[in-house]
Amino acid sequence: MKLAMIGLGKMGGYMTERLIKGGHQVVAFDLSPSAVEAIAEKGATASKSLEDALSKLDSPKIAWVMLPDGPPTHDTIVTLANLMGPGDIIIDGGNTNYQVHMQTVEEVSKTGVSVLDAGTSGGVWGLTEGYCLMVGGTKEAYKLAEPIFLTLAPEGGCAHVGPIGAGHFVKMVHNGIEYGLMQAYAEGFEIMASATEFDLDLHEISAIWRYGSVVRSWLLELIELALADKDGFAKIEGVVTDTGEGRWTVEEAVRRAVAAPVITTSLFARFASRDPNSLSNRLVSAMRHQFGGHAVVESK
């Protein structure tokens, strides 16, 4: 099939490569001319603007948007929809809030353009391993674009999960679960690291847990890779950011009155990691000193 890829960051660029290797024709556009030039050297057709990209497509036109959530994605979808026509398809593969996505789809509904939301998981490994795709939207639009999804996904890793917004909703929960899993692994390894009397080799343990253990997973494989590079790992600071999906998952849990203590705690742990000298931690230390005479660690 022929489609346009709008946004050539690590995800968009690698997805374009995988599509080309799978036999698709990809017209590429990015605000960075160097990114367009680089992907053109790998077989994509370069374009200079959204209008130029669409002019190189056959009808029905399909444009995949792989941009940061918020105004970049919203504005691009609106612009594309106004340049396209009935029967054409826009695919939003970024981490967009599902409610915002549904509002955007409603905003462009009069154009007759179908908008699919493709929750995309796989990160920088997707080029070789494939991307898990959770797609929301009409069944008709999904069926038309399905060859694209099947090329990007590994076998069994793609599904139409529901109507408009469902793809982003499922991806949001997926990332919330990811928060909890990573936090559990991190805490477990921290406990083992504290058992200095055993002189445990954490890299070795992460390696053997990958085979036969009930906690084996891809995340554990990534832990093993991280611990294998001792010098590189030592340089990493313990500050953990979040890109929104965990927050949205917790907000949904509250809104729907669903208990989600693990995901919620893992999100708060990320917040705490960003301020080792936070007022709250300092107050807890001060209170322990006041009521129990417990020692406090003073800043240098």
C-alpha positions as CSV (number, residue, x, y, z in Angstrom):
1,M,0.0,0.0,0.0
2,K,1.0,3.6,-0.3
3,L,0.7,6.0,2.7
4,A,2.3,9.1,4.2
5,M,4.2,9.1,7.4
6,I,4.0,12.4,9.2
7,G,6.6,12.7,11.9
8,L,10.0,11.0,11.6
9,G,11.3,10.8,15.2
10,K,12.6,7.5,16.5
11,M,9.2,5.8,16.3
12,G,8.1,7.3,13.0
13,G,11.4,6.8,11.4
14,Y,11.7,3.1,12.4
15,M,8.1,2.5,11.5
16,T,8.7,3.9,8.0
17,E,11.7,1.6,7.6
18,R,9.7,-1.4,8.6
19,L,6.9,-0.5,6.2
20,I,9.3,-0.1,3.3
21,K,11.0,-3.5,4.1
22,G,7.4,-4.9,4.1
23,G,6.8,-3.8,0.6
24,H,4.8,-0.6,1.2
25,Q,5.5,2.8,-0.5
26,V,5.9,5.6,2.1
27,V,5.8,9.3,1.5
28,A,7.6,10.9,4.4
29,F,7.3,14.4,5.9
30,D,8.9,16.0,9.0
31,L,9.6,19.6,10.0
32,S,13.3,18.5,10.0
33,P,14.6,18.4,6.4
34,S,17.5,16.3,7.5
35,A,15.1,13.6,8.9
36,V,13.3,13.5,5.6
37,E,16.6,13.3,3.7
38,A,17.8,10.4,5.9
39,I,14.7,8.3,5.5
40,A,14.6,9.0,1.8
41,E,18.0,7.4,1.5
42,K,16.3,4.2,2.9
43,G,13.6,4.1,0.3
44,A,10.9,6.6,1.3
45,T,9.6,9.3,-1.0
46,A,10.6,12.8,0.4
47,S,8.0,15.6,0.7
48,K,8.3,19.2,1.6
49,S,4.9,19.8,3.3
50,L,1.7,18.2,4.3
51,E,0.2,19.3,1.0
52,D,3.1,17.9,-1.0
53,A,2.9,14.6,0.9
54,L,-0.8,14.2,0.2
55,S,-0.3,15.1,-3.5
56,K,1.9,12.0,-3.9
57,L,-0.8,9.6,-2.6
58,D,-3.5,7.7,-4.5
59,S,-7.1,7.7,-3.3
60,P,-8.1,6.7,-0.8
61,K,-5.3,8.6,0.8
62,I,-3.9,7.3,4.1
63,A,-1.7,9.4,6.4
64,W,-0.1,8.1,9.6
65,V,0.6,10.9,12.2
66,M,3.4,10.0,14.6
67,L,3.9,13.2,16.6
68,P,3.9,14.3,20.3
69,D,0.5,14.5,22.0
70,G,-1.2,17.8,22.3
71,P,-1.2,20.7,19.7
72,P,1.3,19.1,17.3
73,T,-1.0,16.0,16.8
74,H,-4.3,17.9,17.0
75,D,-3.3,20.6,14.6
76,T,-1.8,18.2,12.2
77,I,-4.9,16.0,12.1
78,V,-7.2,19.0,11.6
79,T,-5.0,20.3,8.8
80,L,-4.8,16.9,7.1
81,A,-8.6,16.4,7.4
82,N,-9.2,19.7,5.7
83,L,-6.8,18.8,2.9
84,M,-8.3,15.3,2.4
85,G,-11.7,14.1,1.4
86,P,-14.4,11.5,2.2
87,G,-13.0,8.0,2.3
88,D,-9.5,9.1,3.2
89,I,-8.0,7.9,6.4
90,I,-5.8,9.5,9.1
91,I,-4.1,7.3,11.7
92,D,-3.0,8.8,15.0
93,G,-0.3,6.5,16.4
94,G,1.0,8.8,19.2
95,N,0.2,8.7,22.9
96,T,-2.8,10.9,22.6
97,N,-5.3,11.2,25.5
98,Y,-8.4,9.2,24.3
99,Q,-10.8,11.9,25.3
100,V,-8.9,14.6,23.4
101,H,-8.7,12.3,20.4
102,M,-12.5,11.8,20.4
103,Q,-13.0,15.6,20.5
104,T,-10.6,16.0,17.6
105,V,-12.4,13.3,15.6
106,E,-15.7,15.1,16.2
107,E,-14.1,18.4,15.1
108,V,-13.2,17.0,11.7
109,S,-16.2,14.7,11.2
110,K,-17.8,17.0,8.6
111,T,-14.9,16.4,6.3
112,G,-15.9,12.7,5.8
113,V,-12.3,11.7,6.7
114,S,-12.0,8.6,8.9
115,V,-9.6,8.8,11.9
116,L,-8.2,5.7,13.5
117,D,-6.4,5.8,16.8
118,A,-3.6,3.3,16.9
119,G,-2.1,2.7,20.3
120,T,1.5,1.7,19.5
121,S,3.9,-0.2,21.8
122,G,7.3,-1.4,21.0
123,G,9.6,1.6,21.3
124,V,12.9,1.6,19.5
125,W,12.9,-2.2,19.3
126,G,9.9,-2.1,17.0
127,L,11.9,-1.9,13.9
128,T,13.2,-5.5,14.3
129,E,10.6,-7.0,16.7
130,G,7.5,-5.3,15.5
131,Y,4.9,-3.0,17.1
132,C,1.9,-4.1,19.2
133,L,-1.0,-2.2,17.8
134,M,-4.3,-1.5,19.5
135,V,-6.6,0.2,17.0
136,G,-9.8,2.1,17.6
137,G,-12.2,3.5,14.9
138,T,-14.7,2.2,12.4
139,K,-14.3,-1.4,11.2
140,E,-14.5,-0.3,7.6
141,A,-11.5,2.1,8.0
142,Y,-9.6,-0.5,9.9
143,K,-10.1,-3.1,7.3
144,L,-8.9,-0.8,4.6
145,A,-5.7,0.1,6.5
146,E,-5.2,-3.4,7.9
147,P,-2.3,-4.4,5.6
148,I,-0.3,-1.5,7.1
149,F,-1.0,-2.7,10.6
150,L,-0.1,-6.3,9.8
151,T,3.2,-5.3,8.4
152,L,4.1,-3.2,11.5
153,A,3.0,-5.8,14.0
154,P,4.5,-9.1,14.8
155,E,2.3,-12.1,14.2
156,G,-0.7,-11.9,16.6
157,G,0.3,-8.4,17.8
158,C,-2.5,-6.3,16.2
159,A,-6.2,-6.0,16.7
160,H,-9.2,-3.7,16.2
161,V,-10.1,-3.2,19.8
162,G,-13.2,-1.0,19.5
163,P,-14.8,2.3,18.3
164,I,-13.2,5.7,18.1
165,G,-11.0,6.3,21.2
166,A,-10.7,2.6,22.2
167,G,-7.2,2.3,20.8
168,H,-5.8,5.2,22.8
169,F,-7.7,4.1,25.9
170,V,-6.3,0.5,25.8
171,K,-2.8,1.9,25.2
172,M,-3.2,4.3,28.2
173,V,-4.0,1.3,30.5
174,H,-1.2,-0.7,28.9
175,N,1.3,2.1,29.9
176,G,-0.3,2.3,33.4
177,I,0.4,-1.5,33.9
178,E,3.9,-0.9,32.6
179,Y,4.5,1.7,35.4
180,G,3.5,-0.9,38.0
181,L,5.6,-3.7,36.5
182,M,8.7,-1.6,36.3
183,Q,8.2,-0.3,39.9
184,A,7.9,-3.9,41.2
185,Y,11.0,-5.0,39.5
186,A,12.9,-2.0,40.7
187,E,11.9,-2.4,44.3
188,G,12.8,-6.1,44.2
189,F,16.3,-5.4,42.9
190,E,16.7,-2.7,45.5
191,I,15.9,-5.1,48.3
192,M,18.5,-7.6,46.9
193,A,21.1,-4.8,46.5
194,S,20.6,-4.0,50.2
195,A,21.4,-7.6,51.3
196,T,25.2,-6.9,51.2
197,E,25.9,-9.9,53.4
198,F,25.1,-12.2,50.4
199,D,27.2,-10.2,47.8
200,L,24.5,-10.9,45.2
201,D,25.3,-10.6,41.5
202,L,22.2,-8.7,40.3
203,H,23.1,-9.0,36.7
204,E,23.4,-12.8,37.0
205,I,20.1,-13.0,38.8
206,S,18.3,-10.9,36.2
207,A,19.8,-13.3,33.6
208,I,18.7,-16.6,35.1
209,W,15.2,-15.2,35.9
210,R,14.7,-14.9,32.2
211,Y,14.5,-18.7,31.8
212,G,11.7,-20.6,33.5
213,S,10.9,-18.0,36.2
214,V,7.3,-16.9,36.6
215,V,8.5,-13.3,36.6
216,R,10.3,-13.6,33.2
217,S,9.3,-10.9,30.7
218,W,10.7,-8.5,28.1
219,L,11.1,-5.9,30.8
220,L,13.4,-8.3,32.7
221,E,15.4,-8.8,29.6
222,L,15.9,-5.0,29.5
223,I,17.0,-5.0,33.2
224,E,19.6,-7.7,32.3
225,L,20.9,-5.5,29.4
226,A,21.1,-2.4,31.7
227,L,22.9,-4.3,34.5
228,A,25.4,-5.8,32.0
229,D,26.8,-2.3,31.3
230,K,28.0,-1.5,34.8
231,D,29.8,1.7,33.9
232,G,26.8,3.0,31.9
233,F,24.3,2.0,34.6
234,A,26.4,3.8,37.3
235,K,26.0,7.1,35.4
236,I,22.2,7.0,35.4
237,E,20.5,9.2,37.9
238,G,17.5,7.9,39.7
239,V,15.1,10.6,38.3
240,V,12.1,9.0,36.5
241,T,9.9,11.1,34.3
242,D,6.4,10.3,33.0
243,T,4.8,11.1,29.7
244,G,1.2,11.3,30.8
245,E,-0.3,7.9,30.3
246,G,0.2,6.8,33.9
247,R,-1.5,9.9,35.1
248,W,-4.4,9.4,32.8
249,T,-4.8,5.8,33.9
250,V,-5.0,6.9,37.5
251,E,-7.4,9.6,36.7
252,E,-9.6,7.1,34.9
253,A,-9.4,4.7,37.9
254,V,-10.6,7.5,40.1
255,R,-13.4,8.6,37.7
256,R,-14.6,5.0,37.4
257,A,-14.2,4.1,41.1
258,V,-11.8,1.3,40.2
259,A,-9.1,0.4,42.8
260,A,-5.7,0.7,41.3
261,P,-3.2,1.0,44.2
262,V,-0.2,-0.5,42.4
263,I,-0.4,1.8,39.4
264,T,-1.2,4.8,41.5
265,T,1.8,4.2,43.9
266,S,4.2,3.6,41.0
267,L,3.1,7.0,39.5
268,F,3.7,8.7,42.9
269,A,7.1,7.0,43.2
270,R,8.1,8.7,39.9
271,F,7.1,12.1,41.3
272,A,9.1,11.4,44.4
273,S,12.2,10.5,42.4
274,R,12.4,14.0,41.0
275,D,13.0,15.8,44.3
276,P,15.3,13.9,46.7
277,N,15.3,17.0,49.0
278,S,11.5,17.5,48.9
279,L,9.7,19.4,51.6
280,S,7.6,16.3,52.5
281,N,10.6,14.1,53.1
282,R,12.3,16.7,55.1
283,L,9.2,17.2,57.3
284,V,8.9,13.5,57.9
285,S,12.5,13.4,59.0
286,A,12.0,16.5,61.3
287,M,8.9,14.9,62.9
288,R,10.7,11.7,63.6
289,H,13.4,13.7,65.2
290,Q,10.9,15.7,67.3
291,F,8.9,12.8,68.7
292,G,11.5,10.1,68.9
293,G,14.9,11.8,68.9
294,H,15.7,10.0,65.6
295,A,18.8,11.2,63.9
296,V,18.5,13.5,60.8
297,V,20.8,13.8,57.9
298,E,21.7,17.4,57.4
299,S,22.6,18.7,53.9
300,K,26.2,19.7,53.3
